[in-house]
């Protein structure tokens, strides 16, 4: 069994910052890739940022230069540092880890989602 627990969402004013965390636990052999998605009301879920086990990162054009994805392998934890937040960043943010379990199965596991609201 694998669990992902997110934290760090909340209400912030435009121009402010937040840091999201996603901690994985359970029957983990390796974490092969990680990412953050978001879904705003009435819109499709979209990829915000991703990072591979080798450290390669990818960002949506809308967040480049403002968001930074990182990981702490020792803690099986991923972060999303969000700076210069805009009202259009308002969404539920979900983390996803592609994990190989101790039984050898590779599967994407999702966090429960955390609300980020950018408003004055």
N, C-alpha and C positions, 0 to 999 in steps of 0.2 A: 504494500500500500504506500502510495506517495501523496503527500499533501503540499500545496503551495499556499502560503499565507501572506497576504498583502497588507501593507500599512502605509500611512503617510499622506493620505488624501485629505481634502478639506476645502475651506473657503479662503480665497486669497484675492487681493485687489489686483487690478491690471498692473503689470510691471513687476509683480512680486515673484517669489520663488517657492517651490515645494520640492521635497525629495520623497519619491516613492521607494518602498522596499518590497522585495518578494523573497521570502525564505522557503526553501524546499527542504522537506524532511521525509524520512521513511526508507523504503527499500531501494536505495539509489546506488547503482554501480558507477554511472557516469552521467554528467549533464552535457549534452552534445551541442545544444544551441538554446538561446534564450531570447525572449522578445517581449515587447510591450505593445499592446493594441489598445485602441480606445473606440468607444461608441457613443456618439451624441444622440439625443432624442430625434427620432425620425430619420436617422442616417445609418448607413452600413458600418460594420466594424472595420476599422482601418489599422494597418500596421504603422506604428509610430517609430519604433527603433528595434534593432536586433543586434545580437552579438554572438559570435561563434565561440566554441571552446578554445580556438586559437587566438581570440581577441579581436577578430575583424568585426567592424561595426557598420551598420547601415541605418540611414535615417530618412524619414519622409521629408520631402522638400519643405513642407510647412513648418518643420521644427528644427531644421538644420541651423546650427549656430546658436540655438537657444537651449536645446535639450542635450544631455549627455547620458549615455547608458554605460554602466560599468558592472563589474562582478567581483565578488570576494569568494574565490573557490574554496577556501578553508571553511567558510561558513555556509556554502551552498546558497548564497544570497546574491540577488541582483538588485541594482538600483537604477532609478531614473531621476536625474537631477534636472529640474525644469526651471529655467530662468526666463525673465522677461515675458511672463505669462500674459496671454491675451484672452479676451472673452471667448473667442472661437476655440480655445483649448478646453473649454468646459465639456466634460464627458465622463463616462465611467471608464476607468483604465483597468485593463486586465493584463496580468503577466502570463506568460506561457513558457514552459521549459520542455524541450525534447529530451527525454530521460531514458537511458537504458537501465532497467531494473536489475536487481541481483539475480533474477531468473532469466535474464538475457533478452527481455522484450523491450523494444523501443517504442515509445508512445509520447504524444504531447499531453502534458498536464497543464491545467488552467487554474489560475487563482480565482478567488471569489469576486473580484472586482472592487475598486475603491473609487468613490466619487471625488472628482476635482471640479470645483466651481470657481470661475474667475469673474468677479463682479465687484463693482464699486458700491 
